[in-house]
């Protein structure tokens, strides 16, 4: 875990290799936002978004061959009142921005986490570079 402060820019980054770490990490990110003058709503959303997206990666993103090679890098940047979260993982390629708009009336809970993150964030983008999924969420 790295926490850095450069004048008006705050950075927090960590690598997660186990699903068990996700809950504590999402709380740490929320607390980091709160202690750096981000309002409680956006602080909680930041932790919630990280938890939802990273749990999805661990639950659905890896093949059985990747059991020992799971890795999610999370980078949080606070610049004035702007929050940017970048998640990078080595799971199978998956673009959550295309899935976040899918609503299935037969299963209304399907993709509910992705839809929630998409609707409540200012911006959500995805790119795959050199075999890594890169997700950016602006809150």
The first five atom37 places (N, CA, C, CB, O) and aatype in JSON, in Angstrom:
{
  "aatype": [20, 20, 20, 20, 20, 20, 20, 20, 20, 20, 20, 20, 20, 20, 20, 20, 20, 20, 20, 20, 20, 20, 20, 20, 20, 20, 20, 20, 20, 20, 20, 20, 20, 20, 20, 20, 20, 20, 20, 20, 20, 20, 20, 20, 20, 20, 20, 20, 20, 20, 20, 20, 20, 20, 20, 20, 20, 20, 20, 20, 20, 20, 20, 20, 20, 20, 20, 20, 20, 20, 20, 20, 20, 20, 20, 20, 20, 20, 20, 20, 20, 20, 20, 20, 20, 20, 20, 20, 20, 20, 20, 20, 20, 20, 20, 20, 20, 20, 20, 20, 20, 20, 20, 20, 20, 20, 20, 20, 20, 20, 20, 20, 20, 20, 20, 20, 20, 20, 20, 20, 20, 20, 20, 20, 20, 20, 20, 20, 20, 20, 20, 20, 20, 20, 20, 20, 20, 20, 20],
  "atom_mask": [
    [1, 1, 1, 1, 1],
    [1, 1, 1, 1, 1],
    [1, 1, 1, 1, 1],
    [1, 1, 1, 1, 1],
    [1, 1, 1, 1, 1],
    [1, 1, 1, 1, 1],
    [1, 1, 1, 1, 1],
    [1, 1, 1, 1, 1],
    [1, 1, 1, 1, 1],
    [1, 1, 1, 1, 1],
    [1, 1, 1, 1, 1],
    [1, 1, 1, 1, 1],
    [1, 1, 1, 1, 1],
    [1, 1, 1, 1, 1],
    [1, 1, 1, 1, 1],
    [1, 1, 1, 1, 1],
    [1, 1, 1, 1, 1],
    [1, 1, 1, 1, 1],
    [1, 1, 1, 1, 1],
    [1, 1, 1, 1, 1],
    [1, 1, 1, 1, 1],
    [1, 1, 1, 1, 1],
    [1, 1, 1, 1, 1],
    [1, 1, 1, 1, 1],
    [1, 1, 1, 1, 1],
    [1, 1, 1, 1, 1],
    [1, 1, 1, 1, 1],
    [1, 1, 1, 1, 1],
    [1, 1, 1, 1, 1],
    [1, 1, 1, 1, 1],
    [1, 1, 1, 1, 1],
    [1, 1, 1, 1, 1],
    [1, 1, 1, 1, 1],
    [1, 1, 1, 1, 1],
    [1, 1, 1, 1, 1],
    [1, 1, 1, 1, 1],
    [1, 1, 1, 1, 1],
    [1, 1, 1, 1, 1],
    [1, 1, 1, 1, 1],
    [1, 1, 1, 1, 1],
    [1, 1, 1, 1, 1],
    [1, 1, 1, 1, 1],
    [1, 1, 1, 1, 1],
    [1, 1, 1, 1, 1],
    [1, 1, 1, 1, 1],
    [1, 1, 1, 1, 1],
    [1, 1, 1, 1, 1],
    [1, 1, 1, 1, 1],
    [1, 1, 1, 1, 1],
    [1, 1, 1, 1, 1],
    [1, 1, 1, 1, 1],
    [1, 1, 1, 1, 1],
    [1, 1, 1, 1, 1],
    [1, 1, 1, 1, 1],
    [1, 1, 1, 1, 1],
    [1, 1, 1, 1, 1],
    [1, 1, 1, 1, 1],
    [1, 1, 1, 1, 1],
    [1, 1, 1, 1, 1],
    [1, 1, 1, 1, 1],
    [1, 1, 1, 1, 1],
    [1, 1, 1, 1, 1],
    [1, 1, 1, 1, 1],
    [1, 1, 1, 1, 1],
    [1, 1, 1, 1, 1],
    [1, 1, 1, 1, 1],
    [1, 1, 1, 1, 1],
    [1, 1, 1, 1, 1],
    [1, 1, 1, 1, 1],
    [1, 1, 1, 1, 1],
    [1, 1, 1, 1, 1],
    [1, 1, 1, 1, 1],
    [1, 1, 1, 1, 1],
    [1, 1, 1, 1, 1],
    [1, 1, 1, 1, 1],
    [1, 1, 1, 1, 1],
    [1, 1, 1, 1, 1],
    [1, 1, 1, 1, 1],
    [1, 1, 1, 1, 1],
    [1, 1, 1, 1, 1],
    [1, 1, 1, 1, 1],
    [1, 1, 1, 1, 1],
    [1, 1, 1, 1, 1],
    [1, 1, 1, 1, 1],
    [1, 1, 1, 1, 1],
    [1, 1, 1, 1, 1],
    [1, 1, 1, 1, 1],
    [1, 1, 1, 1, 1],
    [1, 1, 1, 1, 1],
    [1, 1, 1, 1, 1],
    [1, 1, 1, 1, 1],
    [1, 1, 1, 1, 1],
    [1, 1, 1, 1, 1],
    [1, 1, 1, 1, 1],
    [1, 1, 1, 1, 1],
    [1, 1, 1, 1, 1],
    [1, 1, 1, 1, 1],
    [1, 1, 1, 1, 1],
    [1, 1, 1, 1, 1],
    [1, 1, 1, 1, 1],
    [1, 1, 1, 1, 1],
    [1, 1, 1, 1, 1],
    [1, 1, 1, 1, 1],
    [1, 1, 1, 1, 1],
    [1, 1, 1, 1, 1],
    [1, 1, 1, 1, 1],
    [1, 1, 1, 1, 1],
    [1, 1, 1, 1, 1],
    [1, 1, 1, 1, 1],
    [1, 1, 1, 1, 1],
    [1, 1, 1, 1, 1],
    [1, 1, 1, 1, 1],
    [1, 1, 1, 1, 1],
    [1, 1, 1, 1, 1],
    [1, 1, 1, 1, 1],
    [1, 1, 1, 1, 1],
    [1, 1, 1, 1, 1],
    [1, 1, 1, 1, 1],
    [1, 1, 1, 1, 1],
    [1, 1, 1, 1, 1],
    [1, 1, 1, 1, 1],
    [1, 1, 1, 1, 1],
    [1, 1, 1, 1, 1],
    [1, 1, 1, 1, 1],
    [1, 1, 1, 1, 1],
    [1, 1, 1, 1, 1],
    [1, 1, 1, 1, 1],
    [1, 1, 1, 1, 1],
    [1, 1, 1, 1, 1],
    [1, 1, 1, 1, 1],
    [1, 1, 1, 1, 1],
    [1, 1, 1, 1, 1],
    [1, 1, 1, 1, 1],
    [1, 1, 1, 1, 1],
    [1, 1, 1, 1, 1],
    [1, 1, 1, 1, 1],
    [1, 1, 1, 1, 1],
    [1, 1, 1, 1, 1],
    [1, 1, 1, 1, 1]
  ],
  "atom_positions": [
    [[0.84, -1.16, 0.0], [0.0, 0.0, 0.0], [0.89, 1.23, 0.0], [-0.95, -0.01, 1.2], [1.86, 1.32, 0.75]],
    [[0.55, 2.17, -0.84], [1.29, 3.42, -0.92], [0.33, 4.58, -0.78], [2.08, 3.51, -2.23], [-0.68, 4.64, -1.48]],
    [[0.65, 5.51, 0.12], [-0.12, 6.74, 0.24], [0.85, 7.88, 0.01], [-0.85, 6.86, 1.64], [1.91, 7.95, 0.64]],
    [[0.49, 8.78, -0.89], [1.38, 9.89, -1.21], [0.58, 11.19, -1.2], [2.07, 9.68, -2.58], [-0.62, 11.2, -1.48]],
    [[1.26, 12.29, -0.89], [0.63, 13.59, -0.89], [1.56, 14.57, -1.59], [0.31, 14.06, 0.56], [2.69, 14.8, -1.14]],
    [[1.1, 15.14, -2.68], [1.86, 16.15, -3.42], [0.99, 17.39, -3.56], [2.3, 15.61, -4.83], [0.16, 17.47, -4.46]],
    [[1.18, 18.34, -2.67], [0.4, 19.57, -2.65], [-1.09, 19.27, -2.73], [0.82, 20.49, -3.81], [-1.67, 18.79, -1.75]],
    [[-1.73, 19.54, -3.86], [-3.17, 19.34, -3.98], [-3.55, 17.99, -4.54], [-3.75, 20.42, -4.85], [-4.73, 17.75, -4.82]],
    [[-2.6, 17.09, -4.72], [-2.89, 15.78, -5.29], [-2.55, 14.69, -4.26], [-2.08, 15.55, -6.62], [-1.44, 14.64, -3.72]],
    [[-3.54, 13.84, -3.99], [-3.35, 12.74, -3.05], [-3.46, 11.42, -3.81], [-4.38, 12.8, -1.89], [-4.33, 11.27, -4.67]],
    [[-2.59, 10.48, -3.48], [-2.59, 9.2, -4.17], [-2.6, 8.07, -3.15], [-1.37, 9.08, -5.1], [-1.98, 8.15, -2.08]],
    [[-3.31, 7.01, -3.51], [-3.36, 5.81, -2.67], [-3.39, 4.64, -3.63], [-4.63, 5.8, -1.69], [-4.25, 4.58, -4.51]],
    [[-2.47, 3.72, -3.49], [-2.45, 2.56, -4.38], [-2.15, 1.29, -3.6], [-1.42, 2.75, -5.5], [-1.47, 1.32, -2.57]],
    [[-2.68, 0.18, -4.1], [-2.49, -1.12, -3.46], [-2.71, -2.21, -4.51], [-3.45, -1.31, -2.25], [-3.42, -2.0, -5.49]],
    [[-2.09, -3.35, -4.28], [-2.31, -4.54, -5.11], [-2.98, -5.6, -4.25], [-0.98, -5.07, -5.71], [-2.53, -5.9, -3.14]],
    [[-4.05, -6.16, -4.77], [-4.8, -7.2, -4.06], [-4.62, -8.51, -4.8], [-6.31, -6.83, -3.93], [-4.75, -8.57, -6.03]],
    [[-4.31, -9.56, -4.07], [-4.13, -10.88, -4.69], [-5.09, -11.92, -4.13], [-2.7, -11.36, -4.49], [-5.07, -13.08, -4.55]],
    [[-5.94, -11.51, -3.19], [-6.86, -12.44, -2.56], [-8.2, -11.75, -2.3], [-6.28, -13.0, -1.26], [-8.24, -10.61, -1.84]],
    [[-9.27, -12.45, -2.59], [-10.62, -11.92, -2.43], [-10.91, -11.5, -0.99], [-11.64, -12.95, -2.87], [-11.7, -10.58, -0.76]],
    [[-10.28, -12.15, -0.04], [-10.52, -11.86, 1.38], [-10.09, -10.44, 1.76], [-9.78, -12.87, 2.25], [-10.57, -9.89, 2.76]],
    [[-9.21, -9.84, 1.0], [-8.7, -8.51, 1.29], [-9.66, -7.39, 0.89], [-7.37, -8.3, 0.6], [-9.51, -6.26, 1.34]],
    [[-10.63, -7.7, 0.06], [-11.44, -6.67, -0.6], [-12.24, -5.82, 0.39], [-12.38, -7.31, -1.58], [-12.24, -4.59, 0.26]],
    [[-12.9, -6.42, 1.34], [-13.76, -5.66, 2.27], [-12.95, -4.64, 3.05], [-14.48, -6.61, 3.24], [-13.33, -3.47, 3.13]],
    [[-11.83, -5.06, 3.63], [-11.01, -4.12, 4.39], [-10.45, -3.02, 3.51], [-9.87, -4.86, 5.07], [-10.37, -1.86, 3.93]],
    [[-10.06, -3.37, 2.3], [-9.5, -2.37, 1.4], [-10.53, -1.33, 1.02], [-8.95, -3.04, 0.13], [-10.22, -0.14, 0.98]],
    [[-11.77, -1.75, 0.75], [-12.8, -0.77, 0.38], [-13.05, 0.19, 1.54], [-14.12, -1.49, -0.03], [-13.28, 1.38, 1.31]],
    [[-13.01, -0.3, 2.77], [-13.17, 0.57, 3.94], [-11.98, 1.52, 4.06], [-13.31, -0.27, 5.22], [-12.15, 2.69, 4.41]],
    [[-10.78, 1.03, 3.79], [-9.59, 1.89, 3.84], [-9.68, 3.02, 2.82], [-8.33, 1.06, 3.58], [-9.33, 4.16, 3.13]],
    [[-10.16, 2.71, 1.6], [-10.3, 3.75, 0.58], [-11.35, 4.78, 1.0], [-10.68, 3.13, -0.77], [-11.15, 5.98, 0.81]],
    [[-12.47, 4.32, 1.57], [-13.5, 5.25, 2.05], [-12.94, 6.17, 3.14], [-14.73, 4.48, 2.6], [-13.14, 7.38, 3.11]],
    [[-12.22, 5.58, 4.08], [-11.62, 6.36, 5.17], [-10.59, 7.35, 4.64], [-10.97, 5.43, 6.2], [-10.51, 8.49, 5.11]],
    [[-9.79, 6.93, 3.66], [-8.8, 7.81, 3.06], [-9.48, 9.03, 2.46], [-7.98, 7.06, 1.98], [-9.01, 10.16, 2.62]],
    [[-10.59, 8.82, 1.76], [-11.34, 9.94, 1.17], [-11.88, 10.86, 2.26], [-12.49, 9.41, 0.29], [-11.74, 12.08, 2.18]],
    [[-12.49, 10.28, 3.28], [-13.06, 11.08, 4.36], [-12.01, 11.93, 5.06], [-13.74, 10.17, 5.38], [-12.24, 13.11, 5.32]],
    [[-10.86, 11.35, 5.35], [-9.82, 12.09, 6.06], [-9.16, 13.15, 5.17], [-8.77, 11.14, 6.58], [-8.39, 13.97, 5.65]],
    [[-9.47, 13.12, 3.88], [-8.9, 14.12, 2.97], [-9.99, 15.01, 2.39], [-8.12, 13.43, 1.85], [-9.94, 15.41, 1.23]],
    [[-10.98, 15.3, 3.23], [-12.02, 16.3, 2.95], [-12.95, 15.98, 1.78], [-11.37, 17.58, 2.68], [-13.48, 16.9, 1.16]],
    [[-13.15, 14.72, 1.49], [-14.16, 14.32, 0.52], [-15.44, 14.06, 1.3], [-13.7, 13.05, -0.32], [-15.4, 13.44, 2.36]],
    [[-16.57, 14.53, 0.78], [-17.83, 14.37, 1.5], [-18.14, 12.89, 1.72], [-18.98, 15.04, 0.73], [-17.66, 12.02, 0.99]],
    [[-18.94, 12.62, 2.75], [-19.18, 11.23, 3.15], [-19.87, 10.42, 2.06], [-20.02, 11.2, 4.42], [-19.59, 9.23, 1.92]],
    [[-20.77, 11.02, 1.29], [-21.46, 10.28, 0.22], [-20.46, 9.75, -0.8], [-22.5, 11.17, -0.48], [-20.47, 8.56, -1.12]],
    [[-19.6, 10.62, -1.31], [-18.63, 10.19, -2.32], [-17.55, 9.29, -1.72], [-17.99, 11.4, -2.99], [-17.03, 8.42, -2.4]],
    [[-17.21, 9.5, -0.46], [-16.25, 8.62, 0.21], [-16.79, 7.19, 0.28], [-15.92, 9.14, 1.63], [-16.09, 6.23, -0.03]],
    [[-18.05, 7.07, 0.68], [-18.67, 5.75, 0.76], [-18.85, 5.13, -0.62], [-20.03, 5.84, 1.46], [-18.63, 3.93, -0.8]],
    [[-19.24, 5.95, -1.61], [-19.36, 5.44, -2.98], [-18.03, 4.92, -3.51], [-19.91, 6.52, -3.91], [-17.99, 3.91, -4.2]],
    [[-16.96, 5.61, -3.18], [-15.63, 5.17, -3.64], [-15.33, 3.77, -3.11], [-14.53, 6.16, -3.18], [-14.94, 2.89, -3.87]],
    [[-15.51, 3.57, -1.82], [-15.28, 2.24, -1.24], [-16.22, 1.2, -1.81], [-15.44, 2.29, 0.27], [-15.8, 0.08, -2.11]],
    [[-17.49, 1.56, -1.96], [-18.49, 0.64, -2.51], [-18.16, 0.25, -3.95], [-19.88, 1.27, -2.44], [-18.24, -0.92, -4.31]],
    [[-17.8, 1.23, -4.77], [-17.45, 0.95, -6.17], [-16.25, 0.02, -6.25], [-17.17, 2.26, -6.93], [-16.24, -0.93, -7.04]],
    [[-15.23, 0.3, -5.45], [-14.04, -0.55, -5.45], [-14.41, -1.97, -5.03], [-12.95, 0.03, -4.51], [-13.99, -2.94, -5.66]],
    [[-15.19, -2.08, -3.97], [-15.59, -3.4, -3.49], [-16.37, -4.16, -4.56], [-16.42, -3.28, -2.22], [-16.08, -5.32, -4.83]],
    [[-17.34, -3.52, -5.17], [-18.18, -4.17, -6.18], [-17.36, -4.61, -7.39], [-19.3, -3.22, -6.63], [-17.48, -5.76, -7.83]],
    [[-16.55, -3.74, -7.91], [-15.8, -4.06, -9.12], [-14.73, -5.12, -8.86], [-15.15, -2.8, -9.69], [-14.57, -6.03, -9.67]],
    [[-14.01, -5.01, -7.75], [-12.95, -5.98, -7.46], [-13.55, -7.35, -7.13], [-12.07, -5.47, -6.29], [-12.99, -8.38, -7.53]],
    [[-14.66, -7.38, -6.4], [-15.31, -8.68, -6.12], [-15.75, -9.33, -7.43], [-16.54, -8.49, -5.17], [-15.61, -10.54, -7.59]],
    [[-16.28, -8.54, -8.36], [-16.67, -9.09, -9.67], [-15.46, -9.68, -10.39], [-17.31, -8.0, -10.54], [-15.56, -10.74, -11.0]],
    [[-14.33, -8.99, -10.31], [-13.12, -9.49, -10.96], [-12.73, -10.85, -10.36], [-11.95, -8.47, -10.81], [-12.46, -11.8, -11.1]],
    [[-12.7, -10.94, -9.04], [-12.31, -12.2, -8.4], [-13.35, -13.3, -8.61], [-12.1, -11.98, -6.92], [-12.99, -14.46, -8.77]],
    [[-14.63, -12.93, -8.6], [-15.68, -13.95, -8.74], [-15.86, -14.45, -10.17], [-16.99, -13.38, -8.26], [-16.18, -15.62, -10.38]],
    [[-15.64, -13.58, -11.16], [-15.98, -13.95, -12.53], [-14.83, -13.84, -13.54], [-17.1, -13.11, -12.99], [-14.96, -14.32, -14.67]],
    [[-13.73, -13.22, -13.16], [-12.72, -12.87, -14.14], [-11.6, -13.87, -14.38], [-12.13, -11.64, -13.76], [-10.9, -13.77, -15.38]],
    [[-11.41, -14.81, -13.48], [-10.25, -15.68, -13.6], [-10.64, -17.1, -13.96], [-9.46, -15.68, -12.3], [-11.67, -17.61, -13.52]],
    [[-9.81, -17.72, -14.77], [-10.01, -19.13, -15.12], [-9.38, -20.0, -14.03], [-9.39, -19.45, -16.51], [-8.65, -19.5, -13.17]],
    [[-9.66, -21.27, -14.07], [-9.09, -22.19, -13.07], [-7.58, -22.27, -13.18], [-9.69, -23.59, -13.23], [-6.9, -22.57, -12.19]],
    [[-7.03, -22.0, -14.36], [-5.58, -22.03, -14.53], [-4.9, -20.84, -13.85], [-5.23, -22.04, -16.01], [-3.7, -20.89, -13.59]],
    [[-5.65, -19.79, -13.56], [-5.09, -18.58, -12.97], [-5.22, -18.53, -11.44], [-5.76, -17.37, -13.57], [-5.09, -17.45, -10.86]],
    [[-5.46, -19.64, -10.81], [-5.7, -19.67, -9.36], [-4.58, -18.97, -8.59], [-5.82, -21.12, -8.88], [-4.87, -18.24, -7.64]],
    [[-3.36, -19.17, -8.96], [-2.23, -18.58, -8.23], [-1.7, -17.31, -8.85], [-1.12, -19.58, -8.13], [-0.66, -16.8, -8.43]],
    [[-2.39, -16.77, -9.85], [-1.89, -15.6, -10.57], [-2.91, -14.46, -10.58], [-1.53, -15.98, -11.99], [-2.96, -13.69, -11.53]],
    [[-3.72, -14.34, -9.53], [-4.72, -13.29, -9.46], [-4.08, -12.01, -8.91], [-5.91, -13.72, -8.57], [-3.36, -12.03, -7.92]],
    [[-4.37, -10.9, -9.6], [-3.77, -9.64, -9.17], [-4.62, -8.48, -9.65], [-2.32, -9.51, -9.71], [-4.92, -8.36, -10.84]],
    [[-5.02, -7.63, -8.71], [-5.77, -6.41, -9.04], [-5.04, -5.23, -8.42], [-7.25, -6.49, -8.53], [-4.85, -5.17, -7.2]],
    [[-4.62, -4.31, -9.26], [-3.99, -3.07, -8.79], [-5.06, -2.0, -8.72], [-2.8, -2.62, -9.74], [-5.83, -1.81, -9.66]],
    [[-5.12, -1.3, -7.59], [-6.08, -0.21, -7.42], [-5.29, 1.06, -7.15], [-7.1, -0.51, -6.27], [-4.4, 1.09, -6.3]],
    [[-5.65, 2.09, -7.87], [-4.98, 3.38, -7.73], [-6.06, 4.44, -7.57], [-4.06, 3.69, -8.96], [-6.95, 4.57, -8.41]],
    [[-5.98, 5.21, -6.48], [-6.94, 6.27, -6.21], [-6.21, 7.6, -6.28], [-7.63, 6.07, -4.83], [-5.14, 7.77, -5.69]],
    [[-6.79, 8.54, -6.99], [-6.21, 9.87, -7.12], [-7.27, 10.88, -6.71], [-5.71, 10.13, -8.58], [-8.37, 10.9, -7.25]],
    [[-6.93, 11.73, -5.74], [-7.81, 12.83, -5.33], [-7.1, 14.12, -5.7], [-8.15, 12.76, -3.78], [-6.01, 14.42, -5.21]],
    [[-7.73, 14.87, -6.56], [-7.17, 16.15, -7.0], [-8.26, 17.2, -6.82], [-6.67, 16.08, -8.5], [-9.23, 17.24, -7.57]],
    [[-8.07, 18.04, -5.82], [-9.1, 18.99, -5.38], [-10.33, 18.21, -5.0], [-9.42, 20.05, -6.49], [-10.27, 17.41, -4.07]],
    [[-11.44, 18.39, -5.66], [-12.67, 17.66, -5.35], [-12.91, 16.49, -6.28], [-13.86, 18.61, -5.4], [-13.96, 15.84, -6.21]],
    [[-11.98, 16.2, -7.16], [-12.15, 15.13, -8.14], [-11.53, 13.83, -7.64], [-11.51, 15.53, -9.49], [-10.4, 13.8, -7.15]],
    [[-12.3, 12.74, -7.77], [-11.83, 11.42, -7.38], [-11.75, 10.55, -8.63], [-12.76, 10.77, -6.3], [-12.73, 10.44, -9.37]],
    [[-10.6, 9.94, -8.85], [-10.42, 9.01, -9.96], [-9.91, 7.69, -9.39], [-9.44, 9.58, -11.03], [-8.94, 7.66, -8.64]],
    [[-10.58, 6.61, -9.76], [-10.16, 5.27, -9.35], [-9.77, 4.51, -10.62], [-11.29, 4.51, -8.55], [-10.53, 4.46, -11.58]],
    [[-8.57, 3.92, -10.6], [-8.15, 3.07, -11.72], [-7.91, 1.67, -11.18], [-6.87, 3.64, -12.42], [-7.17, 1.48, -10.21]],
    [[-8.53, 0.71, -11.82], [-8.3, -0.69, -11.46], [-7.69, -1.38, -12.66], [-9.64, -1.39, -11.01], [-8.15, -1.23, -13.79]],
    [[-6.66, -2.13, -12.4], [-5.99, -2.89, -13.46], [-5.89, -4.33, -12.99], [-4.57, -2.3, -13.81], [-5.48, -4.59, -11.86]],
    [[-6.27, -5.26, -13.86], [-6.2, -6.66, -13.47], [-5.75, -7.52, -14.64], [-7.56, -7.14, -12.95], [-5.79, -7.1, -15.8]],
    [[-5.33, -8.73, -14.31], [-4.83, -9.66, -15.32], [-5.83, -10.78, -15.58], [-3.49, -10.25, -14.87], [-5.44, -11.87, -16.0]],
    [[-7.11, -10.52, -15.35], [-8.13, -11.54, -15.6], [-8.48, -11.57, -17.09], [-9.4, -11.27, -14.75], [-7.89, -10.84, -17.89]],
    [[-9.44, -12.41, -17.45], [-9.85, -12.5, -18.85], [-10.4, -11.14, -19.29], [-10.91, -13.62, -19.06], [-11.01, -10.44, -18.49]],
    [[-10.19, -10.76, -20.55], [-10.69, -9.46, -21.02], [-12.2, -9.35, -20.83], [-10.32, -9.26, -22.5], [-12.96, -10.25, -21.2]],
    [[-12.61, -8.23, -20.25], [-14.02, -8.0, -19.99], [-14.26, -6.49, -19.9], [-14.48, -8.71, -18.69], [-13.62, -5.81, -19.11]],
    [[-15.18, -5.99, -20.71], [-15.5, -4.56, -20.71], [-16.78, -4.32, -19.91], [-15.66, -4.03, -22.17], [-17.87, -4.53, -20.43]],
    [[-16.67, -3.89, -18.66], [-17.86, -3.68, -17.84], [-18.73, -2.53, -18.31], [-17.45, -3.44, -16.42], [-19.91, -2.48, -17.96]],
    [[-18.19, -1.62, -19.1], [-19.01, -0.49, -19.56], [-20.09, -0.95, -20.53], [-18.12, 0.56, -20.23], [-21.15, -0.32, -20.61]],
    [[-19.86, -2.03, -21.26], [-20.9, -2.53, -22.16], [-21.93, -3.35, -21.4], [-20.29, -3.38, -23.28], [-23.09, -3.39, -21.8]],
    [[-21.53, -4.01, -20.31], [-22.45, -4.82, -19.52], [-23.3, -3.98, -18.57], [-21.68, -5.85, -18.72], [-24.38, -4.4, -18.17]],
    [[-22.81, -2.8, -18.22], [-23.51, -1.98, -17.23], [-24.84, -1.44, -17.75], [-22.63, -0.82, -16.81], [-25.67, -0.99, -16.96]],
    [[-25.05, -1.49, -19.05], [-26.31, -0.98, -19.59], [-27.32, -2.1, -19.86], [-26.06, -0.22, -20.87], [-28.46, -1.83, -20.24]],
    [[-26.9, -3.33, -19.65], [-27.78, -4.47, -19.94], [-28.72, -4.72, -18.77], [-26.95, -5.74, -20.25], [-28.28, -4.96, -17.65]],
    [[-30.01, -4.65, -19.06], [-31.03, -4.97, -18.06], [-31.85, -6.12, -18.61], [-31.93, -3.72, -17.73], [-32.35, -6.06, -19.73]],
    [[-31.99, -7.16, -17.81], [-32.75, -8.33, -18.23], [-34.0, -8.41, -17.34], [-31.88, -9.64, -18.12], [-33.89, -8.7, -16.15]],
    [[-35.2, -8.17, -17.92], [-36.41, -8.2, -17.1], [-36.67, -9.56, -16.46], [-37.6, -7.82, -17.95], [-37.35, -9.64, -15.43]],
    [[-36.14, -10.62, -17.04], [-36.29, -11.95, -16.46], [-35.4, -12.15, -15.23], [-35.99, -13.02, -17.5], [-35.7, -12.98, -14.38]],
    [[-34.31, -11.39, -15.15], [-33.41, -11.46, -14.01], [-32.95, -10.02, -13.68], [-32.18, -12.4, -14.31], [-31.84, -9.63, -14.05]],
    [[-33.8, -9.23, -13.0], [-33.49, -7.82, -12.75], [-32.24, -7.59, -11.9], [-34.65, -7.17, -12.09], [-31.72, -6.48, -11.88]],
    [[-31.77, -8.62, -11.21], [-30.56, -8.46, -10.39], [-29.28, -8.67, -11.2], [-30.59, -9.44, -9.24], [-28.19, -8.33, -10.73]],
    [[-29.4, -9.21, -12.41], [-28.22, -9.44, -13.24], [-27.56, -8.09, -13.57], [-28.6, -10.21, -14.54], [-28.24, -7.15, -13.99]],
    [[-26.28, -8.02, -13.39], [-25.48, -6.82, -13.66], [-25.86, -5.62, -12.79], [-25.62, -6.44, -15.12], [-25.53, -4.49, -13.13]],
    [[-26.53, -5.86, -11.68], [-27.0, -4.74, -10.85], [-25.83, -3.92, -10.28], [-27.87, -5.27, -9.7], [-25.93, -2.7, -10.19]],
    [[-24.75, -4.58, -9.9], [-23.59, -3.85, -9.38], [-22.96, -2.97, -10.44], [-22.56, -4.83, -8.84], [-22.63, -1.82, -10.17]],
    [[-22.78, -3.5, -11.64], [-22.22, -2.71, -12.73], [-23.13, -1.55, -13.1], [-21.97, -3.59, -13.95], [-22.66, -0.44, -13.38]],
    [[-24.44, -1.79, -13.11], [-25.39, -0.73, -13.45], [-25.35, 0.36, -12.38], [-26.82, -1.29, -13.58], [-25.42, 1.55, -12.7]],
    [[-25.22, -0.05, -11.11], [-25.15, 0.92, -10.02], [-23.91, 1.81, -10.17], [-25.14, 0.19, -8.66], [-24.0, 3.03, -10.08]],
    [[-22.76, 1.19, -10.39], [-21.52, 1.95, -10.54], [-21.63, 2.89, -11.74], [-20.3, 1.0, -10.71], [-21.22, 4.05, -11.65]],
    [[-22.16, 2.41, -12.83], [-22.3, 3.23, -14.04], [-23.21, 4.43, -13.82], [-22.84, 2.38, -15.18], [-22.89, 5.54, -14.24]],
    [[-24.32, 4.22, -13.16], [-25.3, 5.3, -12.95], [-24.83, 6.33, -11.93], [-26.64, 4.73, -12.5], [-25.12, 7.52, -12.08]],
    [[-24.11, 5.91, -10.9], [-23.71, 6.81, -9.83], [-22.36, 7.48, -10.05], [-23.69, 6.06, -8.54], [-22.03, 8.43, -9.34]],
    [[-21.58, 7.02, -11.01], [-20.28, 7.64, -11.27], [-20.44, 8.74, -12.31], [-19.25, 6.58, -11.75], [-21.4, 8.76, -13.08]],
    [[-19.48, 9.66, -12.32], [-19.48, 10.71, -13.34], [-19.07, 10.15, -14.69], [-18.54, 11.86, -12.93], [-19.58, 10.57, -15.74]],
    [[-18.14, 9.19, -14.66], [-17.62, 8.61, -15.9], [-17.04, 7.24, -15.59], [-16.53, 9.54, -16.55], [-16.47, 7.01, -14.52]],
    [[-17.2, 6.33, -16.54], [-16.65, 4.99, -16.4], [-16.09, 4.59, -17.77], [-17.74, 3.96, -15.89], [-16.82, 4.56, -18.75]],
    [[-14.8, 4.28, -17.82], [-14.19, 3.89, -19.1], [-13.39, 2.61, -18.92], [-13.27, 5.02, -19.63], [-12.97, 2.26, -17.82]],
    [[-13.19, 1.92, -20.03], [-12.46, 0.65, -20.02], [-11.56, 0.58, -21.24], [-13.44, -0.56, -19.99], [-11.93, 1.01, -22.33]],
    [[-10.37, 0.01, -21.04], [-9.46, -0.33, -22.14], [-8.67, -1.56, -21.74], [-8.51, 0.87, -22.48], [-8.42, -1.8, -20.56]],
    [[-8.29, -2.34, -22.73], [-7.43, -3.49, -22.48], [-6.1, -3.22, -23.17], [-8.08, -4.82, -23.0], [-6.04, -3.04, -24.38]],
    [[-5.02, -3.18, -22.37], [-3.68, -2.95, -22.88], [-2.79, -4.12, -22.5], [-3.09, -1.62, -22.35], [-2.69, -4.48, -21.33]],
    [[-2.14, -4.7, -23.49], [-1.15, -5.75, -23.25], [-1.65, -6.84, -22.32], [0.12, -5.15, -22.69], [-0.91, -7.34, -21.47]],
    [[-2.92, -7.22, -22.47], [-3.49, -8.29, -21.67], [-3.98, -7.88, -20.3], [-2.5, -9.34, -21.52], [-4.36, -8.74, -19.5]],
    [[-3.99, -6.6, -20.01], [-4.5, -6.11, -18.73], [-5.78, -5.3, -18.94], [-3.44, -5.26, -18.01], [-5.84, -4.44, -19.81]],
    [[-6.79, -5.6, -18.13], [-8.01, -4.79, -18.11], [-7.72, -3.53, -17.32], [-9.22, -5.58, -17.48], [-7.15, -3.59, -16.23]],
    [[-8.1, -2.39, -17.86], [-7.91, -1.11, -17.19], [-9.25, -0.39, -17.12], [-6.85, -0.24, -17.92], [-9.82, -0.02, -18.15]],
    [[-9.74, -0.21, -15.92], [-11.03, 0.42, -15.67], [-10.78, 1.73, -14.95], [-11.97, -0.51, -14.85], [-10.06, 1.76, -13.96]],
    [[-11.38, 2.81, -15.44], [-11.26, 4.11, -14.78], [-12.67, 4.58, -14.43], [-10.52, 5.15, -15.69], [-13.57, 4.6, -15.27]],
    [[-12.83, 4.97, -13.17], [-14.11, 5.48, -12.67], [-13.86, 6.85, -12.06], [-14.76, 4.51, -11.62], [-12.98, 7.01, -11.21]],
    [[-14.62, 7.82, -12.5], [-14.55, 9.17, -11.9], [-15.79, 9.36, -11.04], [-14.44, 10.29, -13.02], [-16.92, 9.15, -11.48]],
    [[-15.55, 9.78, -9.81], [-16.64, 9.9, -8.84], [-16.82, 11.35, -8.44], [-16.36, 9.03, -7.59], [-17.69, 11.67, -7.63]]
  ]
}
